[in-house]
Amino acid sequence: MLANQLAPALARRGIHYGWVMVALTFLVSLASAGAMGILGALLLPLQRETGWETAAISGALALRLLLFGLMAPFAAALLQRYGLRRTIVVALSLVLVGCLLSMRMTVPWQLWLTWGVLTGLGTGMTALVLGATVANRWFVQRRGLVLGMLTAANATGQLAFLPLAAWLAQHEGWRAAMLPGLGACLLAGLLMWLFGRDHPAELGLNAYGDTAATIAPRPAAPAGNAVRNAFAALAESARSRVFWILFATFLICGLSTNGLIQTHFIPLCSDFGMAEVEAASVLAMMGIFDFVGTIASGWLSDRYDNRRLLFWY
């Protein structure tokens, strides 16, 4: 209802509703990535309170990262089958439930369930696939820029909340440090449910840049089981050499940045005498440059061969 009222008002001002979807998706990606990213800043405070070994805590974070990546093809199938709004609300609910339950955990297996399984599944459903889906559904022109913006939200959100989380963990405890990210997830889910739409045709629009005289109908949802469809798409992609090249590229990037640096950078700095808040600020600085670089990459991808860009990156 709210989207049906807002879209014509924006159209009279020359603003396509696709940009509202970009803003909503940006907030969703930023919030879910932030809720995931702050867990690395809580490793030392949690260890001091519980006495659990570093291997047990970082193992749960490794499981979270593994599920974050493995969920991508299934997230795409769920987005196609059930739509943006329902999938996003379920995903953010998993993140909220996982983080809230973790505040009462007393044994390591509960850490693996909450920080590992629930947050891993939830954040994986709102990762890069979500940005690509919004860019392809709502935009014909400027897809690269839009995808760059939404990818930047996902990457930067994992680092942007770190200084605040480290400060709160130091002064108020690690449970309080989780609250800003959870509040952002709750707000993002509510706004997406109220204003989000799955396809431009629902608002009587074509995608941004589509100059066709008639409104393109909303494509039918794929028939069959979403999990089976995801495996079928993976089997088809696995026959492509380009798929495996991109797979290896993103595997190395994710393992080094999200896996090692994001999780262990603050404890490493602490071993060398740097305060946790200062170490988190250094890590957040990476997020600032990541934000600029990712948006610039999206802008460049609209103008140059993506293969050559990736080679130079």
N, C-alpha and C positions, 0 to 999 in steps of 0.2 A: 504494500500500500504506500509506504513512504517513498520507495523508489519510483513508483508510478507518478507521484506528485512532484518529486525533485527533478526527474529527467526532463520534462517539458520546460520547467523553469530555467534549468541550465542551458537547454537548447536555445532558448530565446536570447541568451547571452553568448551564444557561440561556443559553448562548452559541451563536449561529448561526454556521455555518462561513463564511457570507458575510463576516463581519468579518475572518476570516483572509485571505480573498481580497482584501479592502480593504487589509489590512496588506502583503500581498505585492505588490499592484499599486502601492501607495504607494512601496514601496522600489524597485521597477522604474522607476517614473516619476522618482523622485528621482535615482536613479543615472544613468540615461541622460541626463536633462536636465543633471545635473551634469557629466558627461563632455563634453557639448556646450557648456555655458556657460563652462567654464574656458578654452576656446580664445581667447576675447576677451582674457583676462588674459595670454596668451602672445604677443600680437602684437608688442609691443615687444622682449621677450627674443629671439624668433625673428628679428626684423629686425636686432638687434644682432649676432647670431651669423652670419647668412647674408648680410646686406647686401641682401636682396631688397627691392624697392619696396613701400611700403604698399599700393598698388593691387593688386599681385599677391597679397598675403596676405589683404587684406580681400575680394578677389574670390572667393577660395576659400571664405571664410566666408559670403559672400553666396550662393554656390552651395549650400552646406550648408543655409542657411535656406530657400532656394527648394525644395529637395528635401524638407526637413522638412515644409513645407506641402503640397506636391503629393502626397506619399505618403499623406495622410489617407484619401481614398476607397479607395485600393488596400489600405491597412492594414485598413480595415473589411472588405473582401471577403476578405482573407487570414485574418482572425480568424474569419469565418464559415465559411470553407472548410476551414481546417486546425486551428482551435482556438487557445485562448489559449497553452497551454504551448509548443507547437512554434513558433508565430509569435514569441513573446517571446524564446525562446532563440536563434532565428535572428537576430532584431533586435539583441540584445545582443552576439552573436558578431560581427556586422558592425561595431558600435561598437568592440569590443575589437581586431579585426583592423586597422581603419582607424587607430586611435590607436597601436597597436604598430608598424605599418609606418611610420608617420610619424616615428618616432624614428630611422630610418635614411635619411630622405630627403635628397637632395643638390641637386635641381633643382626649380623651381617647379611643373612639371606633376605631380610626385609629391604635392605639397601639395594640389593640386586634386583628385587621385584619393582621397587618404586623408582629409583634413579636409573636403573638399567632398562627394565622391560617397558614400564608404562611411559616414561618420558621419551624413551627411544622410539616407540611406536608412534606416539603423538607428534613429536617433532618431525619424524620422517614423513608424515602425511602432509606437512606444511612446508616442505623443503623446496628444492629447485623446481620440482615438477609443478607445483602450484603456480609459480611465476610464469613458467612456460605455457601452462594451460590458459591463464588469463591473457597473456600476450597474444596467443594464437586465436583465441575466441573473440577478443574485443578489438583487435588491431590488425589492419592490413598494412598501413604505413607506420613507421617508427617502432616496429616490433623489437628491433635490436636495442633501442634506447629503453623501452619499457622493461624488457627482460634484464637489461643491465641494472636498472633501478631496483627491481625486485630481488635480483640476486644480491645486490649490495645490501639490501635490508636484511637478508638472511645471514650473510657473512658478517656484517658489521654488528648485528644484534647480538651475536655470540660474544662480542668483546665490549660493547658499549656500556653494559650494565656492571662491568667488573669493578671499577673503582668504588662505586656506591656499595656494591655487595661486599667488597673487602672491608670497607669502613664500617658498615653495619655489623658484619661478623665480628669485627674487633671490639666494637663498643656495646652491641646489643645481643650478640650471639648469632650463630649461623641460621637459626630458624627465621629471625627477623630479616636476615639478608635475602631470603627468598621472596619476601612479600612484594617488593616493587615489580618483579617479573611476573608474579602471579596476578597482580592487579592489572598489568598491561594485557595479559592473556584474557582475563575476564572482560575488559573493555573491548578488546579487539573482536572477541567472539560475539558480544552483544551487538556491536555496530555492524558486523558482517551479516548477522541474522536479520537486522532491521533494514539495512540498505543494500545488501548484496543481491545480485541476480546471477543466474547461471549463464545466460546467453543474451546478446543484444536484442534478439527477436522478441523476448519477453516484454521489452519496453517499446516495441515497434520501431527498432533501430537496426541499421546495418552496422557492421564493425567500423571503427574509425578508419577513414581513408577509402572505404568501399563506396564507389560512386554509382553503383547499380541503381536503377530506377525503382526496382521492387525490393521488398524486404526479404532477405534470405531466411528461410525457415530454420527453426532450431533443429539440428540433427537428432535423429532418434537415438536413445541410449542403446549401447551394445547389448544384444541379447546374451543370455547365458550367465554363468557364474563369473564374478569379477576376478577371482583368483585364477581360474582357468584361463581367462582372457589374458591376464598378465603373463602367465607362463607361455602362452602361445606367442605373444609379442616378443618375449625374450628369446624363444627358440628361433623366430624369424630374424631377429637382430643379430643373433650369434653367428649367422652365416656371413656377416659383413665384416671385412677387415677393418673398416673405419670404426666400427663399434668397439672393437678390441683395443684399437689405438687410443680412443677417447676414454675407454674404461681404465686403461693403465695410467693415463695422464691424471685423471681425477682421483684414482686410487692413491697415487704417490702424493698428490697435493693434500688430500684429506687426511691421510695417515700422518703426514708431517705436521700440518698446521692444527687441524682439529684434534688429532689423536695425541701427538706428543707435546707440542708447544702449548696448546690451550689448557691441557690437563696438568702438565708438570712444570710450566714456566715459573709460576709463583713459588712453589716449593723449592725449585732450583735457586731462585733469587734469594729466598730465605736462608738457604744453606750458605750463601756468600755474604750474609749480613744485611741484605736490603729488606726494608719493611714491606709487609704484605700489600698495604695500600699503594705504596710507590711502585711495586712490581706490577700490580694490577693496572696502574696508570700507564706504565710502559706498554703493557699488552694492549690496552685500549687504544694507544697511539697507532698500533698496527691497524686497528679497526678503522681509524679515520682515513688513513692512506688507502686501505682496502676499499672504502666507500667511494673515494674519488676515482681510484683506478678501475673499479668495476663499472661505474656509470660511464666513464670515458671509453671503456672497452665496448659497451653496448652502443654508444654513439659511433664508434669506429666500425662496428660490425654491420651497420646499415650502409657503409660506404666502401668497404674493402673486403677482399676475400678472407673469410674466416679462417681458412686453413693457414694462410700466411700470418695472420695475426696470432694464432695459437702457437705457431712455430717460434715467433719472436718472444712471446710470453715465456 
